């Protein structure tokens, strides 16, 4: 697989995706982007000039929001560029003062993004992700069967993507999976009689498990996937409900475990491997693991920083669990150990812990750190700005009341289901990060207009935004594994549809139950 299939960032142009698209998919993408490019301004002027029963600043914001959604869904220009363009339009058209607009970039959640991305960059550069992957694959019994290998790859993807991006996780696991396929394909084809290794159901199932496992695992922690932090930030901004690292993980982990079990069952049933046992897999894994050699100084430093960050992120929640929220120790820790502060302090340690003191070489340097996904950071700022302006101008309340009356949804269950379905559908055609930025700010006013708790529908929409299993263009992990040539598009669509439906049910039920148990409902 060529390097161009492994994007360094989340937001890729059509030219960067061309290698993994079929001619029909490329035509669709061209049409989507071209239509969106011209439709966005048209929708803006229609909304801006139409005689709507709105206050002037509400109507202007509605026009900007409509333009932004069209550009986000069509990806006419890079999604982060649309986000900052929307902020500029809000100033130019006098929706809010410039200081109010750009003050969002002082939000501590944005610094959680920056710190977590820098730590993830160090983990990738020093090979901790590959070391963890081969360690899991070498566990007793894992490599004895095709089922064990497939499930192990999914578990690795889910675990690693809880802390680094699902794109990076998939890009890391893909060459390992392809290497295993190359080493073992002769043995497998000899047993199955299939002359073309690329048509093996085992390869299809393995590649889909890598992509889907990474997408599902990103829900475990707030830093696992950008939609998580975007949803958390918008919920805090519009409802005043702050969800800590600990609370999110306690809520998400049981949901992810059930989702992962469903993923294993569904993928293996739909793409049942031709054989059960794989002779030689254990030897291949042992050989690749030995090539890694001993852990480097940089890897050890990164591991220390990672454990420091996670410990400080969950410490206030653990103290609250043991001593209660009236404890002065909990009050002290929750005030001092803001998650953004912890992320920045931990990331800074990477520039302080040396790998070679005499040469003044440290675990990470700035030129390496700047390779993080700045586009997601810009998108987060833009999403929070639009969400806060929806509330401040009163447009959110107007939209909420209008949609409740038009759709007739007024119960918590109905609004939650609607939220997840819309988020999943949008994430199938555009970035899951943009899906969260579009859906969550709209869901909250709908819930408020119906006099139900908005936190559960907003959380469900945040979870739903991380879904997108049907198409190569749905998520970067899908595109990466599709480029392997081992996945027929029909099998990706079939598996994706089934898991989308199962996922919607699990998210609605899981978020409703878990949010109630941890006191967010």
Secondary structure, DSSP 8 states (H G I E B T S, - for coil): --GGGS-SSS---HHHHGGG--HHHHHHHHHHHHHHHHHHHHHHHHHHHS--SS-HHHHHHHHHHHHHHHHHHHTSS-HHHHHHHHHHHHHHTTSS-HHHHHGGGG-HHHHHHHHHHHHHHHHHHTTHHHHHHHHHHTSTTGGGBHHHHHHHHHHHHHHHTTTS-HHHHHHHHHHHHHHHHHHHHHHHHHHH--S-GGG-HHHHHHHHHHHHHHHHHTTSSTTSSHHHHHHHHHHHHHH-----HHHHHHHHHHHHHHHHHHHHHHHHHHT--S-SB-TTHHHHHHHHHHHH-S--HHHHHHHHHHHHHHHHHHHHHHHHHHH-TT-HHHHHHHHH--HHHHHHHHHHHTTTSEEETTTTEES--HHHHTTS-HHHHHHHHHHHHHHHHHHHHSHHHHHHHHHHHHH---SHHHHHHHHHHHHHHHHHHS-HHHHHHHHHHHHHHHHHHTTS-HHHHHHHHHHHHT---SSTTT-HHHHHHHTTT-S-HHHHHHHHHHHHHHHHHHHHHHHHHHHHHTT--
